[in-house]
Structure formats: C-alpha cells, structure tokens
Amino acid sequence: MGDILIVDDERDIRELISDILGDEGFATRVAANSEECMAELNTEPPALMILDIWLKDSQMDGIDIMKKVKRDNPDIPIIIISGHGNIEIAVAAIKQGAYDFIEKPFNIDQLMVVIQRAMETSRLRRENSALKRRDGNPAEMVGSSAAFKALSSQLEKVTKSNGRVMLSGPSGCGKEVAARYIHAHSNRADKPFVVVSSASVEPDRMEEVLFGRESAERGVEPGLLEQAHGGVLFFDEVADMPPGTQSKILRVLVDQQFQRAGGNDKVRVDVRVISSTTRDLDAEIEAGRFRQELYHRLAVVPIAVPGLEDRREDIPELAQHFIEQFNKTQGLPLRPLGEEAVARLQTMVWPGNVRQLKNVIERVLILGPEKGEITAAELPDDSAAPEEDGRVVLSGSLATLPLREARELFEREYLLTQINRFGGNISRTATFVGMERSALHRKLKSLNVVTASKTGSRVARVEDA
C-alpha cells in the first residue's frame, strides 16, 4: 500500500497525525525540516506526503519542497497543511501541484477523508503504471532467421546504455515491439514506457500533450514527458512531429528541462528517448520538414528493423506465436498450422508486415472451425493465378507467351519465391522443390537468378542480362 511521509516542524503535530494514521492502519514516517524530508525521499518515495508550508530552521519551505518532489516524483500526492492558511496560499499550493490544502487547526475527520482519497489516487496511479508496463507482454520478440538474429543482437547492445535510439523500417514491421524490448531489458524496466503518437496528436495540442499545463482552476496537469519520468519516452513516427514542437523538443534534449503551458517554473525529467520512423529522414531534412539538429540528437544509435519480406523464415514461428497469444487473451481456438498453410503464408505478399500477419491469423481463428489444422484454403489468396476446379488460371501476359518463354518465366518466379521463402537457403529450397542442390544451382544460373545479402539474410533476385 505504501507509507505516508509527514513533514512538520512542530513535534506535537507530527506525532498527532502519525498516531491517528497508525490507528487507521497506515504506516508513517516523519521529518521536521527539508533536510530530513529529502533524506526520507531518497531512501524510499512514499505513497503520500503531508507537508507543512512553514518550516522553521529549514533550508526550503513547503512550496520549495513540493516543487522538487513534483519534479522528481510527480505521481506522489501532496496534502499541504498550514497554520497561516489563506486563499492565496491555497491557490498557490494547488497551482504548484498539491492534491489538497488543509488549514490548522484541522478537523480530524476532514483530514482522514482527504488522506483516504489521496491514498486511493496514489494506488490507482501505481496500478495504472503497472498495467502500462505489462501491456500483454508487448516486449516479446519472435524469430530465428538471420535478419532477426542481427536485429536482436543490435537491440541487446543498446539495452545496456541510455543512448537515444532511432528505429527505422516499413509500417507494421515491429518498431514499437523493438522499443519495448529495449525498455524491458534495461535498468529502466520498472519505470514507465510512454508512447507519443506524433501522427495522431493535433499539431496545436502537441506541446500541451508533451509538456503539460498549469492553471489556477485545474492545478498541474503533467504531460507525457513527466509521466515518463525515470523511464522511456517513445516517439512513434517522429517525422510527423510539427516543426514548432521539433524546436522545443530539441531544447529539452539539450537543456534537460522544460516549462509547462501556463507555467513559469522549469521542470526537470530523467527520460530515455527512443524514436521510430517509416520515412527517409534524410529526404525529410532535405525538404525542410525535419530539423537536422533534432535528427542527430535522436539518432545516436540508428537501427533498421527488417520487414517481413526480409525474414520469411520467421513466418511460421510468428504465426504460431499469434495463435497461442489469441488463445490466451481472447479464448480463440488453439489450432495447428497445416503444411500447405505454412507454404501459403511464406509465399504471400505482406505490405503490412508483421501487423498484417497478426490480423490474418486473428481473422482465420475467428471465422474458422473450432478444431483441426488451419488450411491454405482459409487464408486470403493474393496470387495472380487463382485455382478454378483444380486448374491454374494463367494471367493475360503469361497466356500470350510461347511455351518456352512462359515456362522460363514461371520457373524463374517460382524459384525466386521459394528461395526467398527459405531466406536464401539453397539446401532447404532444393529439398522442398525436389531437386539436387547442384541441379538447382545450374537452373538458377540458367535463369539469371542470384542470391545477395540483405539485412542479415539472403534474398534472391534476377541478375541484369
């Protein structure tokens, strides 16, 4: 549940509040001045603070202490108490982030009501942070291809540092999963992971969303930067960030501080920044849509996340992972994948990458039978030559070619598809298509098909004549 830190220069008040709370089952700690208060905070942040504004023989008064606490531990509710209370002090305290204000001599029943509400607020904030961090095992990465292993190796290296990472790759390839993996395996794993959706936030609200707001009516409303304190702030699609916000984020990265909208005080936060983009940021910089200085600040470690096209070997493993995941989270049938279904999945075109594969698996499990293997017939058919009554219907261009040219074209496309399906592994391709390895090499050479390295794996392509 967490304990309550009571800060008051009057010993009788400290002991009175502590005894009352102890009778109600709350654990408490006490401090007589700012030095003792800071020592207690550094030992272990409390679930709630009861803080006197006026502290004799203290380096900081209650408002100064509150500013420091709100900067370093923004989730701790603070109840201000004072024997010199007036509306101006109450408004100032609320504006600086106090949960509530109680004037001495206080009513015990009123104090307990406020404390119980504040403790419930503290509990909900902790639970919300824990839920955000769990988020259904979002940091789990799946694969065994060369491209996947190369990516995993890079991610593993950056988990050990606090360097800023720029993840690039096509839409749906798993950039956020990679960012969450970095967070989950770093020394910030028990702190928040906060996502800034650069494309979905209205440009005129971006600064308020990031930096928060202060007002006399509503007090302090922390922005995403403060919510991410101690953890990771993930800029999803950073190229969509408005130009004005880019300038302010650049200053935050340089100065490590910012001001809330409507506020005057500087706020310091400790966050690790990870960004992602599907765009060519060099081209965005050249076009004047993205600040070069910001790019250099964000892309200390650039990492390319491969699309599904470059890791087709991982498709069966990914599909099985999604089947098990949907069974656990939605109760959908736990069905195995048939061999023909695996072959179809590995030869399909995936413009939406891993995200599209996940959607296809979910649709099949929802619409398909409760039991039995998943068959190729249940999967969407994106080929140009669908079957009709057991026949393959030729496309218009293929049907107009002489037999020799049509056969050569078909063999080339078929072998390209199979080689890419098996990640450039000639031995596995030869076994599947039923050819000797040496014969397959000769056939590929005659068709001008070569394999080349790409993002940690090998892919096949047609060599220019």
PyMOL commands that set and color helices and strands:
alter all, ss='L'
color gray80, all
select helices_A, chain A and resi 11-23+34-43+62-72+87-95+108-134+146-159+175-184+203-211+224-227+238-240+243-255+281-286+292-298+308-310+312-330+339-347+353-367+376-378+396-399+403-421+426-433+437-446
alter helices_A, ss='H'
color red, helices_A
select strands_A, chain A and resi 4-7+28-31+48-52+78-82+100-103+165-168+193-197+213-215+219-221+232-236+257-259+266-268+272-277+301-304+387-388+391-392+449-454+457-462
alter strands_A, ss='S'
color yellow, strands_A
deselect
rebuild
show_as cartoon
